[in-house]
Amino acid sequence: MTITKSTLITAAVLAALAGSAGAQQTRLTPERDRITDEAIHADLSGYEATQLRIKALNDAGRPVRDYHLSKAQCWLDVSFHEYTRNDRSAFPQEALTESEKLIVGMEQGVSPLPTDTPLVNGAARLREDLWKRLGAIHGTPGFTCAQQAVACGEVELVHAGNEFNQQQWRHAKPYIQIAEDMVSDAEALSRQCGVVAGEPARDAVLTANVLFEFDRDGRRDIRAYSLQSLERALARLREEGLSLQSVELVGHADRLQGRGYDYNQGLSERRARTVQAWLVEHGVPADAIRYSYRGDTEQVQACDGVKPREALRECLIPNRRVEVKLHAGAGPEPASGL
């Protein structure tokens, strides 16, 4: 991110507001003291008061879909979610603080407000591919329609990273799946933004990742939920009136090189071929599909420090993928299309 003079000025203003009276009105009871009804009631009252401040901003004219109002709400939601799950780390407080920083900025009329997403409580930065897809929407004309999904997708990725630090991939995975859905929703909303009925369809690229079990490349080795994400992407084409023009597949393997670099190259190619065969069976012409393979050269999830071996293999599953890019737009579909 390029740091500009306006960015520094905005940061300084927000820092001053955060240090002023009333900027941070909600301090949760320290973790060790959350043992009485009175303490919990006080915390819940603090959450309610923060929610009322968000409502007041909406009542004053800031729309629910606004990026910063949405982000304040999503920070509040993940804070409350983890508080109710008895998270004894600093995450509930730090997420709540991020919500209130944005609330204060909006109440005080700060402009521009920041769009960065802090990794609170030292959250791991998972799934760089999803961060990039969300970042690509910022600054585009479609951002106006997608800003709520973008804001909440970014917060959910931090939520997942916090869960990863605390209890590794098993606990992070549900929140990653939520973030993936939000990314897809944000991209769809961005594509559809400003489209008038009867206008020619705009060119678009829909993305899905098909995931494989460790050291496997067959049809039965695909994780079912990831194949469902591809099915949803194909369904979106029909829903949005888009014509599929071509498909790009990129096969990948994880970084566990037990059998060497060349083996992983071949594994990633076989995975791409498996997805190619599935698409052909589902009506996509073979000559509309092209594929490449990258082996283990493009990892999207590091999983540093994850043990034991089985947990590491599960954590690395986003790297055992075939990226599917559906290129769509106006005009007829290739012969024998969907």
N, C-alpha and C positions, 0 to 999 in steps of 0.2 A: 504494500500500500504506500503510495506517495504521500509524504507529510507536507501539507501546505501551510501557509500562514494562517488561513482561515481555520484549518483543523486545529492548530495550536491555540488559537484564540478561543475556539469553542471549548476545547479541553480545559483551558484555564477558567472559563466562566463556570463550567460544570463543577470543577473542583472547588471553586469559591462557594457555589450554591450548596455543595455537599457539606461544606464546613459551617454553613450558616444555621442559625436556629430554625428548627422545624423542617430542615431538608431531609433528615433521616429520623422519622418519627417512630419507627417500629424497630425495637430491639427485642428479639426473641429471648426467652428465658435461656440462660446457659444450659447446655445439654445435660450436665450433671444434676441440674435442679428441676428438670421437667418431671417431677414426681408427685405433684399435688394438683388437685382439681383447680385450685386458684391460679396456679402458674399456667396451666394449659388454657384456662379460660382467658387469661390476659393475652396469651399469644393469639388465640383465635379472634379476640377482639381487635388485635393489631392487624390481622389479615383482613378482617371485615372493613376496617377503616381504610386500608389501602385500596380495597376493591371499590369503596365508595368514592375515593379520589379519582379512580379511573372512570367511573360512571359520570362523575361531575364533568370531567373533560369531554366525554362523549356528549353529555347534555348541553355543553357549551358550544358544540358544533364540530368537534374533531371526530371524523367518522370512525366506526369500528374497524374498517379495513385499513386505516392509516398505519403505516409501517411502525412508527414509534409507539402509538397506542397499543397496537397488536403485540409488539415486543414486550412492553410493560406488562400486559396481561399474561403473556406466556411465561415470562420470568416469574410472575406471581403464582401462576398455576403449577409450575414445576417445583417451586419452593414449597407450596402447600402440599403437593403430592408427596414429596419426600418427608416433610414434617409428619404427615399422618402415617407414614410407613416407619416412623421412629428412627429416621436417619440421624445419627448422633454426630455426624461430621459438621463442618462449617458450611456445607452446601445450602441448606435451607436459608440461613441468614444471608449468605453472599448473593444468592439468587434474588432474594427479596430486596436486598440493597440495590441490585441492578435495576429492578423494577422501579424502585423509588427514585433513583437517579433520573430515569427517563421522565417519571411523573413530574418531578421538580422542574426539569428543563421545560416541559410543556406548560406547566403552570406559570413559569416565569417568562415564557415567550422566547426562549433561547432559539436562535436560528443561525446556522444549520445545527441540528442535533446530530450526534455521532451515529454512525452505522456499523461500528465495529462490534464484535461479539466476544467479550472476555471469556476466557476459559476459567470460570470461577472454581475455587477450591482445587486448583491445579488439575482440572479435568483434562484427560487425554484428548488429543485432536484426532478423532477417528474419521475414516472415510473421506480422504482428501478429494476424491472424485465428486462426492455430494457437495462439499463446500464449494468446489469450483463451479458446479452446475448452478448453485444458488447465486454465487457471485456474478455469474454471467448475466443474470437477469437485472441486476442493479444497473441503473442508468439507461435501460432500454425503454422504448415507448410502452411496452407491455407491463413494465414494473407497476404502473398505476393500478392495474387490475390484480396483480399477483403479490402485492406487497405484504398482505397478511400471511399468506402461505410461506413467503420467503422468511419473514421475521420469525415465525414459529418453527420453521424448519431449522433455522440457525440455532435457536434456543434448544430444540430437541436434540441436536447433535452434541451440544455441551452436556445436556442431561445424560445422554448415552456415555459420553466420555467420563463423567463422574462415576457412573455405575461400573464402568470398566475398571477404573482405579480401585474401587472398593471390593468388587466381587467378580472381576474378570468378565469374559465375553458372554457367559451364560446370562448374566443380568443386564448387560448392555444391549443384547440382540433385540429384545422387543422394542426398545426405544429407537434403535437404528431402523427397524422396519417402519415405525411411525414416521421417522424423518424421510425415509425413501418415498413413502406415499405423499408427504408434503412437498417434496421436490418435484415429483411427477405432477401433482396438482398445480404447483406454481408455474411449471413450464406450460401446462395446458391453459391456465388462465392468461398467461402472457401471450400465447399464440392467438387466443380468441379475442384479446382486448381490441375493441374498436371495430371488430368485424361486423359488417352490416349484411343482413340476409340477402342473398342473391349476388353478392360480390364474389369474384373468383377467389378460390382458396389460396392462401399464402404458402410459400414453401416453408417446410418445417422438418425438424429432425426429432423423433421420439426415441428415447433411450431406455433400454432395459438390460439387466444383467442376469444371465443364467448361470447358476452356481452348481459346482460339482463336488462330490465326495472326494476325500483325499486319495490321490493316485488313481483316480477313476475317470473314465471318459465316455461311458455308454449312456444310453437313454435312461436306463434304470438308476443311474448314478446321479441324476439331476435332482437337486432339492426341489420338492414340489412347489413350495411357495414362490421360488424364483421363476419357475415356469409360468406360474399364475400371473406374475408381473408382466411377462411377455404377452400373455393372452390379453391382459388389460390394455397394454399399449396398442395391440392390434385392434381391440374393440374401440379405443379412442379414435382411431382413424375413421372408423365408420360414423361414430357419434359426431365428429367434427366435420364430416363431409370431405375428408381428405383422401386423395388417391395415392396409393403406395407406388412409388417410382422405382426404388431400389433398396436393397438391404446391405449393410456393411457389418461384417462379423469380425471381431478381433479376439482370438483365443489367448488365454493366460494360464499360468501355473503359479503356485505359491513358491516361497523362497527355500523350502526344504529340499535341498539338492542331494538327497541320499543316493540317487543314481546319476547325478551329474547334469551339467548344463544342457547337453544335447538331448538327454532324456526328457527334460522339462519342455524343450522346444517341441519335440514330437508330441508330447502329451497335450500341449496347448493347441496344436494343429488338429489332433483327433477330436478334441472338444468342439472346436469350430465346425468340423465336418458333421458332428452329431447334431448340432443345432441347425446346420444347413439342411440336413435330411428331415428334421422335424418341420421346418418351415415349408419345405417342398410338399410334404404330406398334408400341410394345412393350406395349400392353395397358392403358395408363392412360387412363381416360375423360377426354375433353377438358374436361368440366365440373368435374372434380376438380382442374384445374390453373389457378392464377392466376399472373400475372406482373407485374413492374414493372421499371423500368430506371433506372439512376442515372448513366449516362454515365461521366465520369472523376472523379466527386466522392468516391469511396470507394476510395482506393488502399491496397493491403495490402503493397506492396513499393516502396520509393522508388528504389533503384538510383542513388543520388547518386554522381556522379563516374565512372560506368561509361562507357568509350569503347572502340572506335569505335561508330558508330551501330548497326551490326548487333548488336554485343554488348549495347547498351542495349535494343534491341528484344527480344532473347531474355531479358534479365534481367527485363523488365517483364511477361512472359507471365502471372504470377499475377494481374495486374490485368485482363487480357483474359479475363474469366471470366463464367460464369453460375453463380451460387450456386444449388444445388438443395437444398431442404429438404423431406424426406419426412416428413410428419406421420402418425404411425401409432399404433395402440392397439387396444383391444378393439372387438369389434363387426364386422359384415360389411364387406367392402370395397365401394366404390362399384360400381355395375353395370358389367359387363365389365371387372373388375379384372384384376390380374396373374394 
